[in-house]
Amino acid sequence: MYAYLKALHIIFIVTWFAGLFYMPRLFIYATEAGERPEAEKNALRSQLGIMMKRLWYGITWPSAILTLIFGTWVLINGNWHMQVFAPEGRWLLIKLSFVVLLYAYHWSLHLILQQESKGIYRYSSQQLRIWNEAATVLLIAIVMLVVVKQSISLVWGLVGLVLFIGLLMSAIRMYKVLRNR
């Protein structure tokens, strides 16, 4: 039973991340549509709005909820909840902290969707591109913690994460320069 629960948990993590990765892209496209002629802008934003709502409410939210349900079930069935505060479970406590940040990120995307549904576009496409990478950073942190557990030191793990964030930010800046040419 435990293996099936874990498999379902992983499946819903994958579908949840699909939504978390694609949603900001749709926000970027809707923001950039604002630079088009009025008729084109309205048509694009209308179509993108439909796509956003279907993705968010049809895939992303249900996947986030099912991830939480199956994750909690795996935590209890695998007796992981008994190790969270023990020294050998420190990696799990840190991972769960990143998961809390991931749900906060999810909620931030929900708020952006609500704003854009009302025609409020607060963020530039560049800001949204940077925000888009938050899911990538959290995914890497969570997967590394799950896979390597105690094999990685907290200091080297954080150093690696900071270096990766720096690399991502550099890539976003380079893309902006190339795009503006």
Backbone bond lengths (Angstrom), bond angles and torsions (degrees), N, CA, C in turn:
res aa  C-N    CA-C-N  psi(-1)  N-CA   C-N-CA  omega(-1)  CA-C   N-CA-C  phi
1 M - - - 1.459 - - 1.535 111.06 -
2 Y 1.337 115.71 -41.88 1.460 120.87 -178.23 1.527 111.33 -57.77
3 A 1.330 117.69 -43.37 1.472 121.54 -178.94 1.531 110.93 -62.91
4 Y 1.329 117.94 -37.91 1.458 121.33 178.62 1.526 111.22 -67.77
5 L 1.316 115.77 -40.99 1.468 120.01 177.44 1.526 110.65 -62.18
6 K 1.326 115.06 -43.90 1.462 120.09 -179.74 1.528 110.88 -64.50
7 A 1.344 116.50 -41.21 1.470 120.58 177.86 1.525 110.84 -61.99
8 L 1.324 117.31 -45.11 1.464 120.64 178.37 1.528 111.06 -63.24
9 H 1.313 116.29 -40.28 1.463 120.53 177.00 1.534 110.25 -58.55
10 I 1.304 116.98 -47.29 1.473 121.28 -179.51 1.524 110.95 -65.08
11 I 1.321 117.60 -41.47 1.476 121.08 178.80 1.524 110.52 -58.75
12 F 1.329 116.75 -45.83 1.467 118.97 -178.65 1.522 112.44 -73.57
13 I 1.332 117.74 -26.05 1.469 119.67 171.76 1.521 109.28 -62.47
14 V 1.339 116.39 -45.03 1.469 121.23 -178.61 1.527 110.53 -62.16
15 T 1.335 117.49 -46.37 1.468 118.79 -178.91 1.526 111.34 -68.86
16 W 1.338 116.70 -33.38 1.462 120.21 177.09 1.522 109.91 -64.38
17 F 1.329 116.95 -46.27 1.454 119.89 179.72 1.526 111.94 -65.22
18 A 1.322 117.31 -31.66 1.469 119.15 175.75 1.525 109.21 -56.69
19 G 1.323 115.97 -45.07 1.464 120.09 177.81 1.516 112.71 -67.83
20 L 1.332 116.67 -40.87 1.466 120.17 -179.52 1.527 111.86 -66.06
21 F 1.326 116.87 -31.47 1.465 119.96 178.68 1.534 111.76 -78.88
22 Y 1.333 117.28 -37.11 1.461 119.92 -173.67 1.527 113.31 -85.43
23 M 1.313 117.01 -30.47 1.467 120.21 -177.06 1.539 112.81 -57.52
24 P 1.328 119.20 -50.13 1.470 118.23 178.76 1.534 112.68 -61.44
25 R 1.329 116.94 -31.05 1.475 119.15 176.50 1.531 109.48 -62.25
26 L 1.322 116.53 -42.49 1.462 119.90 177.87 1.528 110.69 -64.31
27 F 1.334 116.96 -37.29 1.469 120.02 175.95 1.527 110.11 -61.81
28 I 1.316 116.44 -42.31 1.469 121.39 179.73 1.523 109.68 -61.79
29 Y 1.332 117.05 -47.22 1.473 120.46 -179.58 1.525 111.03 -61.95
30 A 1.337 117.50 -40.33 1.465 120.74 179.81 1.527 110.61 -67.56
31 T 1.323 116.72 -38.07 1.465 120.77 177.74 1.526 110.08 -65.05
32 E 1.327 116.50 -46.25 1.459 120.60 -179.06 1.528 112.04 -69.19
33 A 1.327 117.55 -23.67 1.464 120.62 176.17 1.525 110.59 -63.88
34 G 1.336 116.62 -22.97 1.460 120.87 178.34 1.517 113.64 -64.02
35 E 1.333 117.13 -16.00 1.467 121.69 179.36 1.533 111.81 -89.07
36 R 1.317 117.25 -1.87 1.469 122.21 -177.96 1.528 110.64 -90.32
37 P 1.333 116.64 165.77 1.476 119.14 174.00 1.530 110.44 -57.18
38 E 1.322 116.24 153.44 1.473 122.74 -170.97 1.532 113.38 -51.07
39 A 1.312 118.43 -49.61 1.472 120.88 -177.51 1.528 110.84 -63.43
40 E 1.308 116.28 -44.20 1.469 121.01 179.23 1.524 110.56 -65.68
41 K 1.333 116.70 -43.59 1.461 121.99 178.39 1.521 110.53 -57.05
42 N 1.340 116.71 -48.33 1.465 120.85 -178.30 1.522 111.74 -63.83
43 A 1.337 116.77 -41.70 1.468 120.25 179.70 1.532 110.74 -65.11
44 L 1.331 115.99 -44.95 1.468 119.81 179.95 1.523 111.39 -63.77
45 R 1.313 116.62 -48.38 1.463 119.94 -178.19 1.528 111.78 -64.89
46 S 1.312 117.08 -34.50 1.461 120.13 176.89 1.529 110.36 -64.34
47 Q 1.341 117.02 -48.71 1.463 121.09 179.90 1.531 111.25 -65.21
48 L 1.318 116.75 -43.38 1.466 120.44 178.98 1.528 111.21 -64.08
49 G 1.329 116.92 -35.65 1.461 121.09 177.22 1.525 111.66 -61.82
50 I 1.327 116.29 -42.23 1.471 120.74 176.86 1.530 109.85 -62.56
51 M 1.326 115.95 -45.81 1.470 120.60 -179.74 1.527 111.06 -61.67
52 M 1.339 116.30 -42.91 1.466 120.53 -179.77 1.524 111.42 -61.41
53 K 1.329 116.50 -47.26 1.468 119.48 -178.17 1.519 111.59 -64.52
54 R 1.314 117.82 -41.23 1.472 120.49 179.13 1.527 111.01 -65.04
55 L 1.321 116.36 -44.03 1.465 120.04 179.19 1.526 110.50 -64.33
56 W 1.329 115.97 -46.89 1.456 120.36 -173.37 1.522 112.54 -68.73
57 Y 1.345 115.38 -51.04 1.461 118.93 -174.54 1.530 113.03 -87.71
58 G 1.319 117.97 -19.94 1.459 121.36 -179.25 1.521 113.98 -93.83
59 I 1.336 117.15 -27.60 1.466 120.27 -176.51 1.527 112.03 -124.35
60 T 1.315 117.05 -54.31 1.462 120.36 -169.21 1.526 112.88 -67.92
61 W 1.329 118.03 -52.42 1.468 119.74 179.66 1.523 111.83 -62.43
62 P 1.349 119.36 -49.93 1.476 117.67 178.56 1.531 112.43 -58.26
63 S 1.318 117.31 -38.41 1.467 120.32 179.84 1.526 111.39 -66.90
64 A 1.336 117.09 -39.01 1.467 120.55 177.88 1.523 110.70 -63.06
65 I 1.315 116.63 -41.46 1.466 121.01 -179.89 1.528 110.42 -67.91
66 L 1.333 116.81 -45.89 1.467 120.08 -179.78 1.531 111.62 -67.50
67 T 1.329 117.11 -33.57 1.469 120.33 174.37 1.517 110.09 -60.26
68 L 1.309 116.06 -44.27 1.464 121.00 179.86 1.531 111.41 -65.33
69 I 1.317 116.47 -43.68 1.472 120.57 -179.98 1.526 110.67 -63.02
70 F 1.337 116.55 -52.75 1.465 119.46 -177.81 1.531 111.68 -69.56
71 G 1.323 117.56 -33.06 1.457 120.44 177.05 1.516 111.76 -63.96
72 T 1.320 115.95 -42.92 1.465 120.58 177.72 1.530 109.95 -64.72
73 W 1.326 115.73 -40.57 1.461 121.21 179.12 1.529 110.96 -63.11
74 V 1.341 116.24 -42.91 1.464 120.88 177.27 1.534 109.96 -64.01
75 L 1.306 116.33 -42.39 1.468 121.59 179.83 1.533 110.77 -57.69
76 I 1.322 116.01 -44.90 1.467 120.52 -178.02 1.533 111.41 -76.11
77 N 1.340 117.52 -47.84 1.473 120.28 -178.80 1.524 113.10 -64.83
78 G 1.325 117.30 -29.76 1.461 120.71 179.02 1.518 113.04 -90.02
79 N 1.329 115.68 5.57 1.470 122.39 -177.69 1.532 112.48 57.25
80 W 1.320 116.72 24.90 1.467 120.45 178.39 1.517 111.27 -68.66
81 H 1.327 115.84 -29.56 1.469 119.11 -179.20 1.531 111.54 -62.56
82 M 1.329 117.18 -20.48 1.464 121.23 178.57 1.534 111.68 -79.07
83 Q 1.341 116.24 -18.82 1.465 120.32 -175.10 1.525 114.19 -104.82
84 V 1.318 117.26 -7.40 1.467 120.78 -173.12 1.530 112.37 -53.53
85 F 1.309 117.31 -41.90 1.461 120.07 -176.07 1.528 113.37 -99.44
86 A 1.326 116.82 3.01 1.467 121.20 175.73 1.528 108.56 -85.37
87 P 1.327 117.64 157.24 1.475 119.70 -179.34 1.531 113.78 -55.03
88 E 1.329 118.19 -38.30 1.465 120.04 -179.95 1.534 112.63 -74.90
89 G 1.314 116.95 -11.16 1.457 120.58 178.14 1.517 113.58 -103.39
90 R 1.325 116.86 7.89 1.466 120.84 -178.50 1.535 111.39 -57.26
91 W 1.339 116.04 -38.86 1.469 120.19 179.22 1.530 110.06 -59.13
92 L 1.349 116.73 -37.87 1.455 121.13 -178.74 1.530 110.89 -69.19
93 L 1.311 116.87 -38.63 1.456 121.15 177.29 1.535 110.47 -62.33
94 I 1.332 115.87 -43.04 1.469 120.41 178.02 1.524 109.83 -66.12
95 K 1.333 116.38 -42.48 1.473 120.59 178.60 1.528 110.24 -59.95
96 L 1.323 117.01 -45.62 1.459 120.45 179.80 1.532 111.59 -63.61
97 S 1.322 116.23 -30.73 1.473 119.83 174.63 1.522 110.61 -64.86
98 F 1.320 116.42 -42.18 1.465 120.13 176.46 1.537 110.75 -66.11
99 V 1.326 117.32 -34.70 1.463 120.99 177.68 1.534 109.85 -64.53
100 V 1.314 117.00 -39.97 1.474 120.30 175.81 1.533 109.69 -60.51
101 L 1.331 116.74 -42.84 1.475 120.47 176.55 1.525 110.78 -62.35
102 L 1.329 116.51 -36.59 1.462 120.49 179.00 1.526 111.27 -64.85
103 Y 1.324 116.95 -40.81 1.469 119.32 176.21 1.530 110.98 -67.47
104 A 1.325 117.57 -34.30 1.471 120.33 175.05 1.530 109.87 -64.47
105 Y 1.333 116.52 -40.97 1.472 121.03 176.11 1.529 109.75 -61.57
106 H 1.320 116.25 -44.85 1.466 121.52 177.79 1.534 109.45 -55.50
107 W 1.325 116.26 -47.12 1.462 120.38 -179.51 1.529 111.18 -63.37
108 S 1.331 117.48 -36.92 1.468 120.09 178.75 1.529 110.52 -63.28
109 L 1.322 116.70 -37.80 1.469 119.72 176.89 1.529 110.41 -67.17
110 H 1.307 116.11 -35.96 1.466 120.07 177.35 1.532 110.22 -61.69
111 L 1.332 116.33 -42.75 1.465 120.04 179.26 1.530 111.47 -65.72
112 I 1.331 117.13 -38.94 1.472 120.36 177.41 1.530 109.42 -64.21
113 L 1.335 117.32 -41.85 1.469 120.79 178.00 1.524 110.44 -59.79
114 Q 1.316 117.18 -44.43 1.460 120.25 178.90 1.525 111.15 -61.20
115 Q 1.339 117.35 -41.27 1.466 120.72 178.60 1.524 110.45 -63.75
116 E 1.327 115.68 -48.83 1.466 118.99 -176.89 1.526 111.32 -66.70
117 S 1.328 117.36 -30.11 1.469 120.58 176.38 1.525 111.01 -64.78
118 K 1.328 116.01 -25.09 1.468 121.39 178.13 1.536 111.62 -94.13
119 G 1.333 116.28 4.32 1.467 119.92 179.43 1.516 113.54 84.45
120 I 1.320 117.60 15.28 1.467 121.85 179.92 1.523 108.21 -100.62
121 Y 1.324 115.62 116.25 1.469 121.50 -179.39 1.524 107.04 -116.51
122 R 1.328 115.99 89.86 1.468 122.07 -173.96 1.517 113.42 -81.31
123 Y 1.305 117.02 -26.00 1.464 120.02 -169.54 1.520 110.59 -110.58
124 S 1.317 114.95 144.76 1.463 120.43 176.28 1.524 108.41 -75.80
125 S 1.317 116.19 163.33 1.462 119.10 178.16 1.529 110.18 -63.50
126 Q 1.327 117.92 -31.62 1.463 121.26 177.70 1.530 110.94 -66.22
127 Q 1.319 117.29 -44.34 1.464 120.64 177.73 1.528 110.59 -62.01
128 L 1.326 116.50 -40.73 1.461 120.51 179.36 1.528 111.45 -67.76
129 R 1.318 117.33 -34.52 1.476 120.75 176.35 1.532 110.39 -62.46
130 I 1.316 115.59 -42.26 1.467 119.62 178.55 1.528 109.49 -66.44
131 W 1.331 117.36 -45.45 1.458 121.41 -179.69 1.534 110.87 -63.32
132 N 1.319 116.77 -31.42 1.464 122.43 178.20 1.529 111.29 -58.12
133 E 1.321 116.81 -31.40 1.468 120.59 -176.53 1.517 113.45 -79.87
134 A 1.324 118.21 -10.22 1.466 120.55 178.86 1.529 110.69 -60.36
135 A 1.329 116.77 -39.69 1.468 119.98 178.39 1.525 110.96 -63.83
136 T 1.320 116.79 -37.60 1.471 120.80 178.89 1.526 110.13 -63.64
137 V 1.309 116.53 -46.38 1.470 121.14 -179.51 1.527 110.18 -61.57
138 L 1.328 117.13 -45.08 1.460 120.27 179.78 1.521 111.47 -65.94
139 L 1.320 117.43 -39.54 1.468 120.87 177.84 1.525 110.84 -60.27
140 I 1.309 116.54 -46.53 1.472 120.61 -179.34 1.530 110.35 -62.96
141 A 1.322 116.55 -44.80 1.475 119.90 -179.74 1.528 110.65 -61.15
142 I 1.313 117.16 -45.59 1.467 121.11 -177.25 1.523 111.21 -67.15
143 V 1.321 117.63 -47.24 1.469 120.24 -178.97 1.523 110.92 -63.78
144 M 1.327 117.00 -42.91 1.469 119.13 179.19 1.534 110.62 -60.88
145 L 1.304 117.79 -41.76 1.466 120.53 178.87 1.523 111.56 -64.39
146 V 1.320 117.07 -41.55 1.463 120.44 -178.95 1.527 111.10 -67.85
147 V 1.317 117.10 -40.71 1.460 120.46 -174.12 1.528 112.20 -79.43
148 V 1.321 117.44 -46.41 1.468 118.79 -173.77 1.528 113.37 -95.09
149 K 1.311 118.18 -14.88 1.466 124.18 177.75 1.529 112.68 42.69
150 Q 1.319 117.42 -115.85 1.459 120.74 -176.04 1.520 113.31 -80.32
151 S 1.321 118.37 -6.04 1.463 120.48 -177.57 1.526 112.64 -68.78
152 I 1.304 116.85 -19.81 1.459 120.58 -177.07 1.531 108.54 -108.88
153 S 1.296 115.95 138.39 1.460 118.21 177.05 1.529 108.29 -81.48
154 L 1.297 115.61 151.43 1.454 121.30 -179.72 1.528 110.77 -59.99
155 V 1.317 116.84 -41.32 1.468 121.14 -178.00 1.531 110.33 -63.93
156 W 1.352 117.47 -50.18 1.459 119.88 -178.14 1.529 111.25 -67.61
157 G 1.321 116.01 -33.34 1.464 119.11 176.47 1.516 111.38 -63.75
158 L 1.324 117.18 -43.82 1.470 121.22 178.24 1.523 111.63 -67.57
159 V 1.334 116.65 -39.78 1.472 120.27 177.26 1.525 109.89 -60.49
160 G 1.328 116.25 -45.80 1.467 120.37 178.41 1.519 111.92 -61.46
161 L 1.324 116.59 -41.16 1.459 120.88 179.57 1.526 111.02 -65.33
162 V 1.321 117.18 -43.08 1.470 121.22 178.56 1.532 110.44 -63.72
163 L 1.325 116.77 -42.26 1.472 120.18 177.86 1.527 110.77 -63.07
164 F 1.322 116.38 -40.50 1.467 119.91 178.32 1.526 111.03 -64.19
165 I 1.332 116.84 -41.29 1.472 120.77 177.51 1.526 109.62 -61.62
166 G 1.334 116.79 -42.80 1.463 120.35 177.37 1.522 111.85 -60.68
167 L 1.320 116.24 -40.99 1.469 120.98 177.67 1.528 111.00 -63.78
168 L 1.321 116.80 -43.17 1.464 120.44 177.63 1.527 111.92 -62.02
169 M 1.313 116.75 -44.80 1.468 120.32 -179.31 1.527 110.44 -64.09
170 S 1.325 117.05 -38.19 1.467 120.85 176.74 1.517 110.72 -63.85
171 A 1.316 116.86 -42.04 1.464 121.03 179.17 1.527 110.86 -63.91
172 I 1.327 117.36 -39.22 1.470 120.91 178.77 1.523 110.05 -65.73
173 R 1.325 116.89 -41.59 1.477 120.08 178.24 1.524 110.98 -64.35
174 M 1.333 116.37 -43.46 1.474 119.90 178.96 1.521 110.79 -62.37
175 Y 1.323 116.91 -40.21 1.461 120.61 178.50 1.525 110.51 -62.46
176 K 1.330 116.68 -40.72 1.467 120.16 179.56 1.534 110.11 -63.29
177 V 1.325 117.25 -42.57 1.464 120.77 178.85 1.521 110.17 -61.84
178 L 1.326 116.82 -46.97 1.467 121.00 179.68 1.517 111.85 -64.20
179 R 1.303 116.59 -37.81 1.460 121.11 -179.03 1.534 111.83 -68.65
180 N 1.328 116.18 -34.31 1.465 120.35 -179.05 1.523 113.17 -76.42
181 R 1.315 117.10 -11.59 1.482 119.89 -179.00 1.467 112.41 -74.30
